[in-house]
């Protein structure tokens, strides 16, 4: 089904990222696992190889909160794969306390949004070369009720882990919609989704697991289903600029549909990432 395709999955050492990489590899795709930790990345690779001995997987290491490392891994991926058929932006964090990256950016915003933005833009030539190709970004139902605080995108004035996470997931959707608009006519589609998953390491830094369990209580395998569907199914060939939940198009929040905010976020992100 995916024979001859090249798929890149970030945050692939655990949770829905690993399940997504495993499923795409099982379908015959050459699958690049982008992981922060080598030991966990190697373990994920070994698990996939054990389940599917013929799987073609490759490990790429990068801490995606670092723009220097995003640029390095993008260069490595571009060199290894002149054509990339699918990019799955999945890696994410949530922090109980405000942390700053080596670039001086708030950790949640940097990892959950700017890493998506920068890596995608750097790999666009490879994605366009493989058209029709797909960009799938994992967002969350946590964006409902979230507001993009343009006067405080770095969450300096008032930090709350869940607020910062919700804002970053809202940014994922605005990014996807603006990306789809900019890619119109190229053959590259951009979609995003709510995975509905709790059985991952994502919430390990927050003491509110029980509070969000009602929203996210499914296994990583089930949580990865929509991501895998958007990355591989012929049913969504050509579908772009949409938000999905449980393999169905769903209307995101009104804030996520604000075209003016999407364009403004794009311009700010371009500046923060030092892109032309």
ABEGO torsion letter per residue (X at the ends): XABGBBBBBBGAABEAAAAAAAAAAAAGBBBBBBBABAAAAAAAAAAAAAABAABBBBBBBBBAABAAAAAAAAAAAAAABABBABBBBABBBBBABBBBBAAGBBAAAAAAAAAAAAAAAAAAAAAAAAOBBBBBBBBBAAABGBBBBAABAAGAABBBAAAAAAAAAAAAAAAAAAAAAAABGAGBBBBBBBAGBABBAAAAABAAAAAAAAAABBBAAAAAAAAAAAAABAAABGBBGBBBBGGBBBBBBAAAABAAAAAAAAAAAAAAAGBX
